[in-house]
């Protein structure tokens, strides 16, 4: 399993890769849209986080999980079910 800190770091790194930026600031409760992610970027973010953490989230959809907090909670549930 992964900690909240590990997950946060993976999400931030994933957003950097998807957006091709070197610096990024995002709060745990800030919407991914606020840092410029659209729905296609969201799918790529899920793939990046899976790769970084070495996990599989299956058919995970970021709809309804548009912050680090909600993404973390739903990712924990998805991993627990697999």
BELQUINOR-V867227 format. One record per residue. PHI is phi as a letter, one per 30 degrees, with the letter a starting at -180 (* if undefined). PSI is psi in degrees with one decimal (* if undefined). Layout:
{{PHI | PSI} {PHI | PSI}}
This chain:
{{* | 170.1} {b | 149.2} {d | 167.1} {d | -40.5} {d | -43.7} {d | -41.0} {d | -46.8} {e | -47.5} {d | -40.2} {d | -40.6} {d | -45.3} {d | -44.9} {d | -40.7} {d | -43.7} {d | -41.2} {e | -43.8} {d | -44.2} {d | -42.5} {d | -8.3} {h | 53.7} {b | 155.5} {c | -22.5} {b | 142.5} {a | 133.7} {b | 126.9} {b | 135.1} {d | 159.5} {d | -25.9} {c | 10.1} {d | 137.3} {d | 142.1} {d | -29.4} {d | -30.4} {d | -20.7} {c | 14.9} {j | 13.0} {d | 134.3} {c | -172.7} {d | -37.9} {d | -42.8} {d | -35.6} {d | -41.5} {d | -41.5} {d | -35.2} {d | -42.8} {e | -45.3} {d | -41.1} {d | -44.4} {d | -41.2} {e | -44.8} {d | -47.8} {d | -43.2} {d | -10.2} {i | 38.6} {b | 168.3} {b | 127.0} {c | 5.7} {i | -139.9} {d | 60.8} {d | 135.4} {b | 127.5} {d | -6.5} {e | 124.3} {i | 0.0} {b | 63.2} {c | 18.2} {b | 165.5} {e | -42.1} {e | -51.2} {d | -35.2} {d | -44.5} {e | -48.5} {d | -46.4} {d | -33.4} {d | -40.9} {e | -43.6} {d | -43.2} {d | -41.2} {d | -38.9} {d | -32.0} {d | -20.5} {d | *}}
